[in-house]
Amino acid sequence: MQQPIAILDSGVGGLTVVKEVMRQLPREKIMYFGDTARTPYGPRPAEEVTRFTRQIVEYLIQYRPKMIVIACNTATAVALEDIRSRVAIPVVGVIYPGARAANGRTITGKVGVIGTEGTIRSGAYEFALKQLSPSIEVISLACPRFVPLVEQGNFRSEETKEVVESSLAPLKAFEIDTLILGCTHYPFLSETIAEAMGSEVALISSADETAREISTILHDRNRLTREGEVPVHQFFCSGEPRMFRMIAQQWLGEQIELTPVVWQVPNIV
C-alpha cells in the first residue's frame, strides 16, 4: 500500500499546501485533516492548540504516513517540536519555508507578516527571518477576522474587501516591499490582499516552498513515489462536511478531478 503524506490544518487553509503538493508531486497520496469543528486556532491558548494537534496526529498515524505536514502556522509555531519528539517520521511546518521565500524576495529588507493572533504572538516568523538575515526589519500584524471569512467560503464579497482593507491599513505606513501570508487560509484572499497592499508589495505564500521542502526531504530519504497506480486521496474534516467539501473542490479544481478522493468525517475527541 502506498504510504501517504499526511497534511493537517485547523480548517480549509492547508488546502493551499495540498494544491501545491498535488501540482509538484502528482504521484503522491495525500491524507488531509481539517479541524473545521474547532477552527480557528489563532485565538486559542498554545497548550490547547498543541493538544488538538497531538490528537490529530495520533489519529493520522494509524494510517502509517511517511511524513506529517503541519500546514497551520499557529500549530507550527507552538506544536512543531512537540510533534517531532513524538513520531519517528519527518514532520514539516510552514513557517521556515515562508521565511526563506520572503528573505530571498525582499529588496529593501522591510518584510511584513500577517497571521493569526497565536502566530503573531509567538514571534516565530520574526525569529526565523532574523536567523536568515539579522538586519531584516519585520513588521507583524494579527488579522483575526480573515480565517472566519475563508471558512465560510467568503472570498471576494464587499464585506471581505472592507475587512481586508481595514485590517491591513496599519501596515501601509511601514513601506514594506514583501508581505508574508502567515496563515495558510490567507491565500484564499490573496487577490483582495494584493489590491489592498498595491502592486509594489510582493505576497509570499508558504505553500509553494513547503511543497518544495516536502519533495527535497522525501527525495533525500528515497521515499518519493516514482511509479504505480493513480493515488486515492483522503480528506477528513471534524465538522460539518458540506462547506468543507465545496471549498476543497472549488480550490483544488482540476487537480482534485484527476484523482479519486475519499471524504470522511472522523471522531477524534
C-alpha positions, 0 to 999 in steps of 0.5 A, spaced: 500 500 500 502 506 498 504 510 504 501 517 504 503 524 506 499 526 511 497 534 511 493 537 517 490 544 518 485 547 523 480 548 517 480 549 509 487 553 509 492 547 508 488 546 502 493 551 499 499 546 501 495 540 498 494 544 491 501 545 491 503 538 493 498 535 488 501 540 482 509 538 484 508 531 486 502 528 482 504 521 484 503 522 491 497 520 496 495 525 500 491 524 507 488 531 509 485 533 516 481 539 517 479 541 524 473 545 521 469 543 528 474 547 532 477 552 527 480 557 528 486 556 532 489 563 532 485 565 538 486 559 542 491 558 548 498 554 545 497 548 550 490 547 547 492 548 540 498 543 541 493 538 544 488 538 538 494 537 534 497 531 538 490 528 537 490 529 530 496 526 529 495 520 533 489 519 529 493 520 522 498 515 524 494 509 524 494 510 517 502 509 517 504 516 513 511 517 511 511 524 513 506 529 517 505 536 514 503 541 519 500 546 514 497 551 520 502 556 522 499 557 529 500 549 530 507 550 527 509 555 531 507 552 538 506 544 536 512 543 531 517 540 536 512 537 540 510 533 534 517 531 532 519 528 539 513 524 538 513 520 531 519 517 528 517 520 521 519 527 518 514 532 520 514 539 516 511 546 518 510 552 514 513 557 517 521 556 515 519 555 508 515 562 508 521 565 511 526 563 506 521 565 500 520 572 503 528 573 505 530 571 498 524 576 495 525 582 499 529 588 496 529 593 501 529 588 507 522 591 510 518 584 510 511 584 513 507 578 516 500 577 517 497 571 521 493 569 526 493 572 533 497 565 536 502 566 530 503 573 531 504 572 538 509 567 538 514 571 534 516 565 530 516 568 523 520 574 526 525 569 529 526 565 523 527 571 518 532 574 523 536 567 523 536 568 515 538 575 515 539 579 522 538 586 519 531 584 516 526 589 519 519 585 520 513 588 521 507 583 524 500 584 524 494 579 527 488 579 522 483 575 526 477 576 522 480 573 515 480 565 517 472 566 519 471 569 512 475 563 508 471 558 512 465 560 510 467 560 503 467 568 503 472 570 498 471 576 494 464 579 497 464 587 499 464 585 506 471 581 505 474 587 501 472 592 507 475 587 512 481 586 508 482 593 507 481 595 514 485 590 517 491 591 513 491 599 513 496 599 519 501 596 515 501 601 509 505 606 513 511 601 514 513 601 506 514 594 506 516 591 499 514 583 501 508 581 505 508 574 508 501 570 508 502 567 515 496 563 515 495 558 510 487 560 509 490 567 507 491 565 500 484 564 499 484 572 499 490 573 496 487 577 490 483 582 495 490 582 499 494 584 493 489 590 491 489 592 498 497 592 499 498 595 491 502 592 486 509 594 489 508 589 495 510 582 493 505 576 497 509 570 499 505 564 500 508 558 504 505 553 500 509 553 494 516 552 498 513 547 503 511 543 497 518 544 495 521 542 502 516 536 502 519 533 495 527 535 497 526 531 504 522 525 501 527 525 495 533 525 500 530 519 504 528 515 497 521 515 499 518 519 493 513 515 489 516 514 482 511 509 479 504 505 480 497 506 480 493 513 480 493 515 488 486 515 492 486 521 496 483 522 503 480 528 506 477 528 513 474 534 516 471 534 524 465 538 522 460 539 518 462 536 511 458 540 506 462 547 506 468 543 507 467 539 501 465 545 496 471 549 498 476 543 497 473 542 490 472 549 488 480 550 490 483 544 488 479 544 481 482 540 476 487 537 480 482 534 485 478 531 478 484 527 476 484 523 482 479 519 486 478 522 493 475 519 499 471 524 504 470 522 511 468 525 517 472 522 523 471 522 531 477 524 534 475 527 541 
